[in-house]
Amino acid sequence: MLCLYGFSKVSLSLRKNALYAIYAMSFLTSVGFGAYGIVVSLYMWSLGISFSGLGLAFSMFGISMAAAGLLFGAHSDLVGRKRYLVLSLFMTSATMFLYTQARVLAHFMVLDGLGGISASLRSVIVSALITDLTREKERGGKFGGMGGFSWIGTGLGYLIGGLFSGLMSFFWVFVVISLLDMVSCLLVIFFVAPYRVAKKESFRLISFKRLTSQMRVWLALSFVSALASVPVEVIVIPVYLVEFLGVDRAVFGVFMASSYLALSLTQFLGGNMADKYDRGLIFSVSQVASAFFIALQPMFPFFPCFATLYFLEGLGEGLGMPSRNALSASSVRPEHRGLDFSLLNLAGNVGSVVGSLGIGMLLETVSFDYSFYIRALTYLVVALLVHIQK
């Protein structure tokens, strides 16, 4: 097993193979995530589960993801990243298959809890891996590449989910997702070399007390940005468009696929910009632009108008996301990357839990409009925090 500091020195080809495998894994798992994103809310809604039930189930995902990420991210600094990434992908594959048997809210709560554990392993470990395997000056481009492939996969997943659920059934969507995750697991097994951090940088409990000031700001940013972003994307938009605006599932899938494809292309551009210009400025401006288009979305309850505004929102997010990832990667401590990324993951998931519960209960009494306005407000707050940090 290679030491962290010796990894790039021992073999450049090993580093390239690992990065390419991570890109391929990100693409395949994102295809699954996109398909999951379009069908799970609609599947639960078709079984008679309310918005409050949807919010409760998704909050279980966030709670388990937060708790597991903190533990496993820190431990990966000791034992290496690969074994946890393989475990994550295997668990995700098994969990997606079990969704085919879910019928009541309790089933979805348990499965979302298991899904949160597996997702926490992957989200923390992949960010730490990319940071381990790259130099500071190239991280914007590498994170942009990973984000680009991820969003291409997500868009394709929405297309597959919409077509499959419309032409066949929810059952086969979950089966396909399970198979994609298993292929991703095999890619990591064969192409990502095992390694660990140097022994002198092993984790200690005192590590929690030595967070940098930048890291504390990014913990707040992660919490605020997750309050409405994930709940609106997963809970609100599929039900709003399909059930209330009457958009066909297949059309919805094509729409989301094209939106995420555009977002993925801007991520490659955003990654190059992040390595050349002020990352904080790029991210702040993109957040403000996206907030503007989000706030306009509920004002035009017609699918063509909503689709245009959603598309423009995605362009802003795609340009800013590589800068955000590179900035957060630079705030973590080299000797505790697994721990620090798990703390960022924890903050984001706490925000997601609070947002899922809050928006789920809110939608029982008020219109969809408020969820979009809350999301736009969180984008503006994040832009302000980044500006203040500078």
Summary of the structure (lengths in Angstrom):
residues: 390
radius of gyration: 19.7
end to end distance: 39.4
largest distance: 59.9
contacts: 1519
relative contact order: 0.17
helix: 87%
strand: 1%
